[in-house]
Amino acid sequence: MSETIKADVIIIGTGAAGIFCALNLPETLSIYMITKDSLENSASYLAQGGIAALKDADDFDDYFEDTLRAGHYENSRKAVDTMIRQSPLIIRELLDYHVNFDKIGGKLSYTKEGGHSQSRILFHDDITGQEITTKLLTGLRKKKNITLAEYTRMVDIVEEEGVCKGVIVIDKDNRPEIIAGKVVVFATGGIGGLFKHSTAFSHITGDAIAIASNHNIKLKDINYIQIHPTALYSEKPGRRFLISEAVRGEGAYLLGADMQRFTDELQPRDVVSAAIHEQMVKDGKDYVWLSLTHLDTDIIKTRFPNIYKHCLEEGYDLAKDPIPVTPAQHYFMGGIEVDLKGRTSMKNLYAIGETSCTGVHGKNRLGSNSLLESLVFAKRAAEEISQSISYSPLPEIKVDLSTYEGRDFSAEYREIVLGEIKRRDRAFYDQWCSN
């Protein structure tokens, strides 16, 4: 049996939520962070469009209403209020970490996306998530109290009398290990790796959801899964390349096989996804067309350099060619039920980011609220942990690690998560999950 690793706080996941939580914890605490893949391979890193934020006091009511409308008014109003009011603080902190948001004349530049009534999206070209995550990781690597373990998979938690005492992981050498901690934070991301078409990395498969289900930790709205309207269509295996919401925000058209527009491109994502699906059925195709050819070439290349380059590599010149797009799983609004401080139904276990469910997004997430939500509630969780963590020594944990050897956790956890979705929404499962 390997020696138990010990830390005050264990954080599972190195996306924006996990990193920001770690950065907001006191340096007097020892922190152990693990990720299934490399540090950069998180959904946060892939985010293109931007991060929404309250532009000024006059924008509050509109921003609040836009978020509720997109969420079909099933949002937690208290969570929405918290997220919006704390957004200026989050932006100031990101600027302190030298996040380079686009500016015009020295002032922050705001853009608009589908579902937003005003321009309130801050961005860095079309790789905002990469810019934010990279700068936060730079700050993280400077912390001497933080240990980072890549290619390490959490496969269980250690529970004693309803209290979380640590986690069981499979390390990069395929050996089970115990990590004991006073607090465990799930920041494992969504469930995109379970879908045929998804914009997420294939290793992001909802393991925390399955583990929570096994331990009777409360889950919420597991069937609330966002299908993004526009991923670049491909027959190649692997994740789908996202064509950002901001592309339609800048005026791109959706066209059917007859090359005619068939919907209002700036409606909320679920509405546009449904319209595209209906058009694909009507056309007998696996895709529709997205066209920017009516826009100025310089605007396309300047505003969307990464998207332009990727499409060019796939044989499409955005300035000249419509591109084939298809709906793909993009975001998980449901998850492990938490309060506004990230606390789950199990003592000493927190959940933040996409794997958690504060109710802030309701039934459908408003574009560019994901990075903001992750950072706001990661910071709140860190503040709560800082105030409540015990400073007594860690107790010894005894676990028979042989029970974790030779198991196919991918298959086990896939069945659990998809089973939870199927029980709650058979129609959604049949349309998006069954193939």
C-alpha positions as a Markdown table, in Angstrom:
| # | Residue | x | y | z |
|---|---|---|---|---|
| 1 | Met | 0.0 | 0.0 | 0.0 |
| 2 | Ser | 1.4 | 3.4 | -1.0 |
| 3 | Glu | 1.9 | 6.2 | 1.5 |
| 4 | Thr | -1.1 | 8.5 | 2.0 |
| 5 | Ile | -0.7 | 12.0 | 0.6 |
| 6 | Lys | -2.0 | 14.7 | 2.9 |
| 7 | Ala | -3.1 | 18.3 | 2.2 |
| 8 | Asp | -5.4 | 20.8 | 3.9 |
| 9 | Val | -7.4 | 21.3 | 0.7 |
| 10 | Ile | -7.7 | 18.9 | -2.2 |
| 11 | Ile | -9.0 | 20.5 | -5.5 |
| 12 | Ile | -10.0 | 18.2 | -8.3 |
| 13 | Gly | -9.7 | 20.0 | -11.6 |
| 14 | Thr | -7.5 | 22.8 | -13.0 |
| 15 | Gly | -9.9 | 24.8 | -15.0 |
| 16 | Ala | -10.8 | 28.4 | -14.2 |
| 17 | Ala | -12.9 | 27.4 | -11.1 |
| 18 | Gly | -10.3 | 25.2 | -9.6 |
| 19 | Ile | -7.4 | 27.6 | -10.2 |
| 20 | Phe | -9.3 | 30.7 | -8.9 |
| 21 | Cys | -10.4 | 28.8 | -5.8 |
| 22 | Ala | -6.7 | 27.9 | -5.1 |
| 23 | Leu | -5.5 | 31.4 | -5.7 |
| 24 | Asn | -8.1 | 32.8 | -3.2 |
| 25 | Leu | -7.1 | 30.4 | -0.4 |
| 26 | Pro | -4.6 | 31.5 | 2.2 |
| 27 | Glu | -1.0 | 30.5 | 1.5 |
| 28 | Thr | -0.9 | 29.0 | 5.0 |
| 29 | Leu | -2.9 | 26.1 | 3.7 |
| 30 | Ser | -1.4 | 23.2 | 1.8 |
| 31 | Ile | -3.3 | 22.6 | -1.4 |
| 32 | Tyr | -3.1 | 19.5 | -3.6 |
| 33 | Met | -4.6 | 19.9 | -7.1 |
| 34 | Ile | -5.1 | 17.0 | -9.6 |
| 35 | Thr | -6.3 | 16.9 | -13.2 |
| 36 | Lys | -7.0 | 13.9 | -15.5 |
| 37 | Asp | -5.0 | 15.4 | -18.3 |
| 38 | Ser | -2.6 | 18.3 | -18.7 |
| 39 | Leu | -3.2 | 21.5 | -16.8 |
| 40 | Glu | -4.3 | 23.4 | -19.8 |
| 41 | Asn | -6.8 | 20.9 | -21.1 |
| 42 | Ser | -9.9 | 22.2 | -19.5 |
| 43 | Ala | -13.1 | 23.6 | -20.9 |
| 44 | Ser | -12.2 | 27.0 | -19.5 |
| 45 | Tyr | -9.1 | 27.0 | -21.8 |
| 46 | Leu | -11.3 | 26.5 | -24.8 |
| 47 | Ala | -13.8 | 29.3 | -24.1 |
| 48 | Gln | -13.8 | 31.6 | -27.1 |
| 49 | Gly | -16.4 | 34.3 | -26.9 |
| 50 | Gly | -15.7 | 36.1 | -23.6 |
| 51 | Ile | -16.8 | 36.7 | -20.1 |
| 52 | Ala | -20.0 | 38.7 | -19.3 |
| 53 | Ala | -19.9 | 41.4 | -16.7 |
| 54 | Leu | -22.0 | 44.2 | -15.4 |
| 55 | Lys | -21.0 | 47.2 | -17.5 |
| 56 | Asp | -22.5 | 49.8 | -15.2 |
| 57 | Ala | -25.3 | 50.2 | -12.6 |
| 58 | Asp | -27.8 | 51.0 | -15.3 |
| 59 | Asp | -27.2 | 47.6 | -16.9 |
| 60 | Phe | -28.2 | 45.5 | -13.9 |
| 61 | Asp | -31.9 | 45.1 | -14.6 |
| 62 | Asp | -31.3 | 44.2 | -18.2 |
| 63 | Tyr | -28.5 | 41.8 | -17.4 |
| 64 | Phe | -30.6 | 40.1 | -14.7 |
| 65 | Glu | -33.6 | 39.8 | -17.1 |
| 66 | Asp | -31.5 | 38.5 | -19.9 |
| 67 | Thr | -30.1 | 35.7 | -17.7 |
| 68 | Leu | -33.5 | 34.7 | -16.4 |
| 69 | Arg | -35.0 | 34.8 | -19.9 |
| 70 | Ala | -32.3 | 32.5 | -21.3 |
| 71 | Gly | -32.8 | 30.2 | -18.3 |
| 72 | His | -36.6 | 30.0 | -18.9 |
| 73 | Tyr | -37.1 | 31.7 | -15.5 |
| 74 | Glu | -36.0 | 28.5 | -13.7 |
| 75 | Asn | -32.9 | 30.3 | -12.4 |
| 76 | Ser | -32.2 | 30.9 | -8.7 |
| 77 | Arg | -32.7 | 34.7 | -8.5 |
| 78 | Lys | -30.5 | 34.9 | -5.5 |
| 79 | Ala | -27.6 | 33.2 | -7.4 |
| 80 | Val | -28.1 | 35.4 | -10.4 |
| 81 | Asp | -28.1 | 38.5 | -8.2 |
| 82 | Thr | -24.9 | 37.4 | -6.5 |
| 83 | Met | -23.1 | 36.6 | -9.8 |
| 84 | Ile | -24.0 | 39.9 | -11.5 |
| 85 | Arg | -23.2 | 42.1 | -8.5 |
| 86 | Gln | -19.8 | 40.5 | -7.9 |
| 87 | Ser | -18.8 | 40.6 | -11.6 |
| 88 | Pro | -17.0 | 44.0 | -11.4 |
| 89 | Leu | -14.8 | 42.6 | -8.6 |
| 90 | Ile | -13.9 | 39.5 | -10.6 |
| 91 | Ile | -13.0 | 41.6 | -13.6 |
| 92 | Arg | -10.7 | 43.8 | -11.5 |
| 93 | Glu | -9.0 | 40.7 | -10.1 |
| 94 | Leu | -8.5 | 39.3 | -13.6 |
| 95 | Leu | -6.9 | 42.6 | -14.7 |
| 96 | Asp | -4.6 | 42.4 | -11.7 |
| 97 | Tyr | -3.5 | 39.0 | -13.1 |
| 98 | His | -2.7 | 40.9 | -16.3 |
| 99 | Val | -5.5 | 39.3 | -18.4 |
| 100 | Asn | -5.4 | 41.3 | -21.6 |
| 101 | Phe | -9.0 | 42.1 | -22.5 |
| 102 | Asp | -9.4 | 43.9 | -25.8 |
| 103 | Lys | -9.6 | 47.7 | -25.6 |
| 104 | Ile | -10.5 | 50.7 | -27.7 |
| 105 | Gly | -8.8 | 54.0 | -27.0 |
| 106 | Gly | -7.5 | 52.6 | -23.7 |
| 107 | Lys | -10.9 | 51.6 | -22.5 |
| 108 | Leu | -12.3 | 48.1 | -22.2 |
| 109 | Ser | -14.2 | 47.0 | -25.3 |
| 110 | Tyr | -17.5 | 45.2 | -24.9 |
| 111 | Thr | -19.2 | 43.0 | -27.5 |
| 112 | Lys | -22.7 | 41.5 | -27.8 |
| 113 | Glu | -23.8 | 37.9 | -28.0 |
| 114 | Gly | -27.1 | 36.0 | -28.6 |
| 115 | Gly | -29.5 | 36.4 | -25.7 |
| 116 | His | -27.9 | 39.7 | -24.5 |
| 117 | Ser | -29.9 | 42.9 | -24.9 |
| 118 | Gln | -26.7 | 45.0 | -24.5 |
| 119 | Ser | -23.0 | 44.7 | -25.3 |
| 120 | Arg | -21.4 | 43.5 | -22.0 |
| 121 | Ile | -19.0 | 40.8 | -23.0 |
| 122 | Leu | -15.3 | 41.4 | -22.4 |
| 123 | Phe | -13.0 | 39.3 | -24.7 |
| 124 | His | -9.5 | 38.7 | -25.9 |
| 125 | Asp | -9.6 | 38.1 | -29.6 |
| 126 | Asp | -11.5 | 34.8 | -29.9 |
| 127 | Ile | -9.5 | 32.9 | -27.3 |
| 128 | Thr | -10.7 | 34.6 | -24.1 |
| 129 | Gly | -10.7 | 31.3 | -22.0 |
| 130 | Gln | -7.1 | 30.6 | -23.0 |
| 131 | Glu | -6.0 | 34.1 | -22.1 |
| 132 | Ile | -7.7 | 34.0 | -18.6 |
| 133 | Thr | -6.7 | 30.4 | -17.8 |
| 134 | Thr | -3.1 | 31.0 | -18.9 |
| 135 | Lys | -2.7 | 34.1 | -16.8 |
| 136 | Leu | -4.3 | 32.5 | -13.7 |
| 137 | Leu | -2.0 | 29.4 | -14.2 |
| 138 | Thr | 1.0 | 31.7 | -14.2 |
| 139 | Gly | -0.1 | 33.0 | -10.8 |
| 140 | Leu | -0.8 | 29.5 | -9.6 |
| 141 | Arg | 2.7 | 28.2 | -10.4 |
| 142 | Lys | 4.2 | 30.9 | -8.2 |
| 143 | Lys | 2.5 | 29.6 | -5.1 |
| 144 | Lys | 4.8 | 27.4 | -3.0 |
| 145 | Asn | 1.9 | 25.9 | -1.0 |
| 146 | Ile | 0.3 | 24.3 | -4.1 |
| 147 | Thr | 1.2 | 20.9 | -5.5 |
| 148 | Leu | 0.0 | 20.1 | -9.0 |
| 149 | Ala | -0.5 | 16.5 | -10.2 |
| 150 | Glu | -1.3 | 15.9 | -13.9 |
| 151 | Tyr | -2.7 | 12.8 | -15.5 |
| 152 | Thr | -4.2 | 11.7 | -12.2 |
| 153 | Arg | -7.9 | 10.6 | -12.1 |
| 154 | Met | -10.2 | 10.8 | -9.1 |
| 155 | Val | -12.2 | 7.6 | -8.8 |
| 156 | Asp | -13.8 | 7.9 | -5.4 |
| 157 | Ile | -14.0 | 10.0 | -2.2 |
| 158 | Val | -13.3 | 8.7 | 1.3 |
| 159 | Glu | -16.4 | 9.1 | 3.4 |
| 160 | Glu | -16.7 | 8.5 | 7.1 |
| 161 | Glu | -20.0 | 9.0 | 8.9 |
| 162 | Gly | -21.2 | 11.4 | 6.2 |
| 163 | Val | -18.0 | 13.5 | 6.2 |
| 164 | Cys | -15.6 | 13.7 | 3.3 |
| 165 | Lys | -12.1 | 12.9 | 4.4 |
| 166 | Gly | -10.3 | 12.7 | 1.1 |
| 167 | Val | -10.2 | 11.1 | -2.3 |
| 168 | Ile | -9.0 | 7.9 | -4.1 |
| 169 | Val | -7.1 | 8.6 | -7.3 |
| 170 | Ile | -5.4 | 6.5 | -10.0 |
| 171 | Asp | -2.0 | 8.1 | -10.6 |
| 172 | Lys | -0.2 | 8.5 | -13.9 |
| 173 | Asp | 1.4 | 5.1 | -13.4 |
| 174 | Asn | -2.1 | 3.5 | -13.0 |
| 175 | Arg | -1.7 | 2.9 | -9.3 |
| 176 | Pro | -4.5 | 3.7 | -6.8 |
| 177 | Glu | -3.5 | 6.2 | -4.1 |
| 178 | Ile | -5.2 | 7.9 | -1.1 |
| 179 | Ile | -5.1 | 11.7 | -0.8 |
| 180 | Ala | -6.4 | 12.8 | 2.7 |
| 181 | Gly | -7.7 | 16.3 | 3.2 |
| 182 | Lys | -9.7 | 18.4 | 5.5 |
| 183 | Val | -11.6 | 19.8 | 2.6 |
| 184 | Val | -12.3 | 18.4 | -0.9 |
| 185 | Val | -13.3 | 20.7 | -3.8 |
| 186 | Phe | -14.8 | 19.2 | -7.0 |
| 187 | Ala | -14.0 | 21.4 | -10.0 |
| 188 | Thr | -14.1 | 18.7 | -12.5 |
| 189 | Gly | -16.0 | 20.4 | -15.3 |
| 190 | Gly | -18.9 | 19.0 | -17.3 |
| 191 | Ile | -20.0 | 15.8 | -19.1 |
| 192 | Gly | -19.1 | 16.6 | -22.7 |
| 193 | Gly | -16.9 | 13.5 | -23.2 |
| 194 | Leu | -20.0 | 11.3 | -22.9 |
| 195 | Phe | -21.5 | 12.7 | -26.2 |
| 196 | Lys | -20.8 | 11.9 | -29.8 |
| 197 | His | -20.8 | 15.6 | -30.7 |
| 198 | Ser | -19.3 | 17.9 | -28.0 |
| 199 | Thr | -17.1 | 21.0 | -27.9 |
| 200 | Ala | -15.4 | 19.6 | -24.7 |
| 201 | Phe | -12.3 | 17.5 | -24.3 |
| 202 | Ser | -13.1 | 13.7 | -24.4 |
| 203 | His | -11.6 | 13.2 | -20.9 |
| 204 | Ile | -14.3 | 15.5 | -19.2 |
| 205 | Thr | -16.8 | 12.8 | -18.5 |
| 206 | Gly | -18.7 | 13.8 | -15.3 |
| 207 | Asp | -16.8 | 11.6 | -12.9 |
| 208 | Ala | -17.7 | 13.8 | -9.9 |
| 209 | Ile | -21.4 | 13.4 | -10.8 |
| 210 | Ala | -21.1 | 9.6 | -10.8 |
| 211 | Ile | -19.2 | 9.6 | -7.5 |
| 212 | Ala | -21.7 | 11.9 | -5.9 |
| 213 | Ser | -24.5 | 9.6 | -7.1 |
| 214 | Asn | -22.7 | 6.6 | -5.5 |
| 215 | His | -22.5 | 8.5 | -2.2 |
| 216 | Asn | -26.1 | 9.8 | -2.2 |
| 217 | Ile | -24.9 | 13.4 | -2.5 |
| 218 | Lys | -27.7 | 15.7 | -3.7 |
| 219 | Leu | -27.8 | 16.3 | -7.5 |
| 220 | Lys | -29.8 | 19.0 | -9.2 |
| 221 | Asp | -31.2 | 19.4 | -12.8 |
| 222 | Ile | -29.0 | 16.6 | -14.2 |
| 223 | Asn | -31.0 | 16.7 | -17.5 |
| 224 | Tyr | -30.3 | 20.5 | -18.0 |
| 225 | Ile | -27.7 | 20.2 | -20.7 |
| 226 | Gln | -26.9 | 22.9 | -23.2 |
| 227 | Ile | -26.5 | 22.1 | -26.9 |
| 228 | His | -24.5 | 24.8 | -28.6 |
| 229 | Pro | -26.0 | 25.7 | -32.0 |
| 230 | Thr | -22.8 | 26.0 | -34.0 |
| 231 | Ala | -19.9 | 23.6 | -33.9 |
| 232 | Leu | -17.9 | 23.1 | -37.1 |
| 233 | Tyr | -19.2 | 19.9 | -38.7 |
| 234 | Ser | -16.7 | 17.1 | -39.2 |
| 235 | Glu | -16.8 | 13.4 | -39.6 |
| 236 | Lys | -13.5 | 13.1 | -37.8 |
| 237 | Pro | -13.5 | 11.5 | -34.3 |
| 238 | Gly | -12.9 | 13.7 | -31.2 |
| 239 | Arg | -14.2 | 17.0 | -29.9 |
| 240 | Arg | -15.9 | 19.5 | -32.3 |
| 241 | Phe | -14.4 | 22.9 | -32.9 |
| 242 | Leu | -16.7 | 25.6 | -31.5 |
| 243 | Ile | -17.8 | 28.4 | -33.7 |
| 244 | Ser | -18.3 | 31.1 | -31.0 |
| 245 | Glu | -21.6 | 32.7 | -30.1 |
| 246 | Ala | -19.8 | 36.0 | -30.9 |
| 247 | Val | -19.7 | 35.1 | -34.6 |
| 248 | Arg | -23.5 | 35.3 | -34.8 |
| 249 | Gly | -23.3 | 38.3 | -32.5 |
| 250 | Glu | -21.2 | 40.1 | -35.1 |
| 251 | Gly | -23.8 | 39.3 | -37.8 |
| 252 | Ala | -23.3 | 35.8 | -39.2 |
| 253 | Tyr | -26.3 | 34.2 | -40.9 |
| 254 | Leu | -27.6 | 30.6 | -40.6 |
| 255 | Leu | -28.6 | 29.1 | -43.9 |
| 256 | Gly | -30.4 | 26.0 | -44.9 |
| 257 | Ala | -29.6 | 23.8 | -47.9 |
| 258 | Asp | -31.4 | 26.3 | -50.1 |
| 259 | Met | -28.9 | 28.9 | -48.8 |
| 260 | Gln | -31.8 | 30.9 | -47.2 |
| 261 | Arg | -31.9 | 32.2 | -43.6 |
| 262 | Phe | -34.4 | 30.2 | -41.5 |
| 263 | Thr | -34.1 | 31.7 | -37.9 |
| 264 | Asp | -33.2 | 34.7 | -35.8 |
| 265 | Glu | -29.5 | 33.9 | -35.1 |
| 266 | Leu | -29.4 | 36.0 | -31.9 |
| 267 | Gln | -32.0 | 34.0 | -29.9 |
| 268 | Pro | -30.9 | 32.0 | -26.9 |
| 269 | Arg | -28.8 | 28.9 | -27.6 |
| 270 | Asp | -31.5 | 26.3 | -27.0 |
| 271 | Val | -33.9 | 28.1 | -29.3 |
| 272 | Val | -31.3 | 28.4 | -32.1 |
| 273 | Ser | -30.2 | 24.7 | -31.6 |
| 274 | Ala | -33.8 | 23.5 | -31.9 |
| 275 | Ala | -34.3 | 25.6 | -35.1 |
| 276 | Ile | -31.1 | 24.1 | -36.6 |
| 277 | His | -32.1 | 20.6 | -35.7 |
| 278 | Glu | -35.5 | 21.2 | -37.4 |
| 279 | Gln | -33.8 | 22.5 | -40.5 |
| 280 | Met | -31.4 | 19.6 | -40.7 |
| 281 | Val | -34.4 | 17.2 | -40.5 |
| 282 | Lys | -36.1 | 19.2 | -43.2 |
| 283 | Asp | -33.0 | 19.2 | -45.4 |
| 284 | Gly | -32.0 | 15.6 | -44.7 |
| 285 | Lys | -28.5 | 16.8 | -43.8 |
| 286 | Asp | -26.3 | 16.5 | -40.7 |
| 287 | Tyr | -25.5 | 20.2 | -40.8 |
| 288 | Val | -26.6 | 23.7 | -41.9 |
| 289 | Trp | -24.5 | 26.5 | -43.2 |
| 290 | Leu | -23.1 | 29.5 | -41.3 |
| 291 | Ser | -22.1 | 32.5 | -43.5 |
| 292 | Leu | -20.0 | 35.6 | -42.8 |
| 293 | Thr | -19.3 | 36.3 | -46.4 |
| 294 | His | -21.4 | 39.5 | -46.3 |
| 295 | Leu | -19.2 | 40.9 | -43.6 |
| 296 | Asp | -16.0 | 42.9 | -44.1 |
| 297 | Thr | -13.0 | 40.6 | -44.5 |
| 298 | Asp | -10.8 | 42.7 | -42.2 |
| 299 | Ile | -13.4 | 42.5 | -39.4 |
| 300 | Ile | -13.6 | 38.7 | -39.8 |
| 301 | Lys | -9.8 | 38.2 | -39.6 |
| 302 | Thr | -9.3 | 40.8 | -36.8 |
| 303 | Arg | -12.2 | 39.8 | -34.6 |
| 304 | Phe | -11.9 | 36.0 | -35.1 |
| 305 | Pro | -8.3 | 35.2 | -35.9 |
| 306 | Asn | -8.2 | 31.7 | -34.3 |
| 307 | Ile | -11.6 | 30.7 | -35.8 |
| 308 | Tyr | -10.5 | 32.0 | -39.2 |
| 309 | Lys | -7.2 | 30.1 | -39.0 |
| 310 | His | -8.8 | 26.8 | -37.9 |
| 311 | Cys | -11.5 | 27.0 | -40.6 |
| 312 | Leu | -8.8 | 27.7 | -43.2 |
| 313 | Glu | -6.9 | 24.6 | -42.1 |
| 314 | Glu | -10.2 | 22.7 | -42.7 |
| 315 | Gly | -10.5 | 24.1 | -46.2 |
| 316 | Tyr | -12.9 | 27.0 | -45.6 |
| 317 | Asp | -12.2 | 30.7 | -46.0 |
| 318 | Leu | -14.6 | 32.5 | -43.7 |
| 319 | Ala | -14.4 | 35.6 | -45.9 |
| 320 | Lys | -15.5 | 33.6 | -49.0 |
| 321 | Asp | -17.1 | 30.4 | -47.9 |
| 322 | Pro | -20.1 | 29.4 | -45.8 |
| 323 | Ile | -19.1 | 26.7 | -43.3 |
| 324 | Pro | -21.0 | 23.6 | -42.2 |
| 325 | Val | -22.1 | 23.7 | -38.6 |
| 326 | Thr | -24.1 | 21.3 | -36.3 |
| 327 | Pro | -25.4 | 21.5 | -32.8 |
| 328 | Ala | -23.0 | 19.9 | -30.2 |
| 329 | Gln | -23.1 | 19.4 | -26.4 |
| 330 | His | -21.5 | 22.4 | -24.9 |
| 331 | Tyr | -22.5 | 23.0 | -21.3 |
| 332 | Phe | -23.9 | 21.4 | -18.2 |
| 333 | Met | -26.3 | 23.6 | -16.3 |
| 334 | Gly | -27.2 | 20.8 | -13.8 |
| 335 | Gly | -24.8 | 19.1 | -11.4 |
| 336 | Ile | -24.0 | 18.6 | -7.8 |
| 337 | Glu | -26.4 | 20.8 | -5.8 |
| 338 | Val | -24.6 | 23.5 | -3.9 |
| 339 | Asp | -25.4 | 26.7 | -1.9 |
| 340 | Leu | -23.9 | 30.0 | -2.8 |
| 341 | Lys | -20.7 | 29.2 | -1.0 |
| 342 | Gly | -20.1 | 26.0 | -2.9 |
| 343 | Arg | -21.2 | 23.6 | -0.1 |
| 344 | Thr | -22.7 | 20.3 | -1.1 |
| 345 | Ser | -24.9 | 18.1 | 1.0 |
| 346 | Met | -21.8 | 16.3 | 2.4 |
| 347 | Lys | -19.8 | 18.0 | 5.1 |
| 348 | Asn | -16.3 | 19.2 | 4.0 |
| 349 | Leu | -17.1 | 18.6 | 0.3 |
| 350 | Tyr | -17.5 | 21.6 | -2.0 |
| 351 | Ala | -18.3 | 21.8 | -5.8 |
| 352 | Ile | -17.6 | 24.7 | -8.1 |
| 353 | Gly | -17.7 | 25.5 | -11.8 |
| 354 | Glu | -19.6 | 23.4 | -14.3 |
| 355 | Thr | -19.8 | 20.3 | -12.1 |
| 356 | Ser | -21.8 | 22.2 | -9.5 |
| 357 | Cys | -25.4 | 23.6 | -9.7 |
| 358 | Thr | -26.1 | 26.8 | -8.0 |
| 359 | Gly | -29.2 | 27.3 | -10.1 |
| 360 | Val | -27.7 | 30.5 | -11.6 |
| 361 | His | -28.2 | 29.3 | -15.2 |
| 362 | Gly | -31.7 | 27.8 | -14.9 |
| 363 | Lys | -32.6 | 25.5 | -17.8 |
| 364 | Asn | -30.3 | 27.2 | -20.3 |
| 365 | Arg | -27.1 | 29.2 | -19.8 |
| 366 | Leu | -26.8 | 32.7 | -21.2 |
| 367 | Gly | -23.7 | 33.0 | -23.4 |
| 368 | Ser | -20.5 | 34.1 | -21.6 |
| 369 | Asn | -21.9 | 33.6 | -18.2 |
| 370 | Ser | -19.9 | 30.4 | -17.7 |
| 371 | Leu | -16.5 | 31.9 | -16.9 |
| 372 | Leu | -18.1 | 34.5 | -14.7 |
| 373 | Glu | -20.1 | 32.0 | -12.7 |
| 374 | Ser | -17.1 | 29.8 | -12.2 |
| 375 | Leu | -14.9 | 32.6 | -10.9 |
| 376 | Val | -17.6 | 34.2 | -8.7 |
| 377 | Phe | -18.5 | 31.0 | -6.9 |
| 378 | Ala | -15.0 | 29.7 | -6.8 |
| 379 | Lys | -14.0 | 32.8 | -4.9 |
| 380 | Arg | -17.0 | 32.5 | -2.5 |
| 381 | Ala | -16.1 | 28.9 | -1.8 |
| 382 | Ala | -12.5 | 29.8 | -1.1 |
| 383 | Glu | -13.7 | 32.5 | 1.4 |
| 384 | Glu | -15.9 | 30.0 | 3.1 |
| 385 | Ile | -13.2 | 27.3 | 3.3 |
| 386 | Ser | -10.7 | 29.9 | 4.7 |
| 387 | Gln | -13.1 | 30.8 | 7.5 |
| 388 | Ser | -14.3 | 27.3 | 8.4 |
| 389 | Ile | -11.5 | 24.9 | 7.8 |
| 390 | Ser | -10.2 | 23.0 | 10.9 |
| 391 | Tyr | -6.6 | 23.5 | 11.9 |
| 392 | Ser | -6.4 | 20.2 | 13.8 |
| 393 | Pro | -4.1 | 17.4 | 12.4 |
| 394 | Leu | -5.4 | 15.1 | 9.7 |
| 395 | Pro | -6.5 | 11.7 | 10.9 |
| 396 | Glu | -5.2 | 8.6 | 9.4 |
| 397 | Ile | -7.3 | 7.0 | 6.7 |
| 398 | Lys | -7.4 | 3.3 | 6.0 |
| 399 | Val | -8.8 | 2.1 | 2.6 |
| 400 | Asp | -8.4 | -1.2 | 0.9 |
| 401 | Leu | -6.9 | 0.1 | -2.4 |
| 402 | Ser | -7.1 | -3.4 | -4.0 |
| 403 | Thr | -10.8 | -2.8 | -4.7 |
| 404 | Tyr | -9.9 | 0.0 | -7.1 |
| 405 | Glu | -7.4 | -2.1 | -9.2 |
| 406 | Gly | -8.3 | -3.3 | -12.7 |
| 407 | Arg | -11.7 | -1.5 | -12.9 |
| 408 | Asp | -13.0 | 0.3 | -16.0 |
| 409 | Phe | -14.1 | 3.5 | -14.3 |
| 410 | Ser | -14.9 | 5.2 | -17.6 |
| 411 | Ala | -17.5 | 2.6 | -18.4 |
| 412 | Glu | -18.9 | 2.5 | -14.9 |
| 413 | Tyr | -19.3 | 6.2 | -14.5 |
| 414 | Arg | -20.6 | 6.7 | -18.1 |
| 415 | Glu | -23.4 | 4.3 | -17.3 |
| 416 | Ile | -24.2 | 6.1 | -14.0 |
| 417 | Val | -24.3 | 9.6 | -15.5 |
| 418 | Leu | -26.2 | 8.7 | -18.6 |
| 419 | Gly | -28.6 | 6.7 | -16.5 |
| 420 | Glu | -29.3 | 9.7 | -14.3 |
| 421 | Ile | -30.1 | 11.8 | -17.5 |
| 422 | Lys | -32.3 | 9.1 | -19.0 |
| 423 | Arg | -34.4 | 8.8 | -15.8 |
| 424 | Arg | -35.0 | 12.5 | -15.7 |
| 425 | Asp | -35.5 | 13.3 | -19.4 |
| 426 | Arg | -36.0 | 10.4 | -21.8 |
| 427 | Ala | -36.8 | 12.6 | -24.8 |
| 428 | Phe | -33.5 | 14.5 | -24.4 |
| 429 | Tyr | -31.6 | 11.3 | -23.9 |
| 430 | Asp | -33.1 | 9.7 | -27.0 |
| 431 | Gln | -32.3 | 12.8 | -29.2 |
| 432 | Trp | -28.8 | 13.7 | -28.0 |
| 433 | Cys | -27.3 | 10.9 | -25.8 |
| 434 | Ser | -28.3 | 7.6 | -27.3 |
| 435 | Asn | -26.0 | 7.6 | -30.3 |
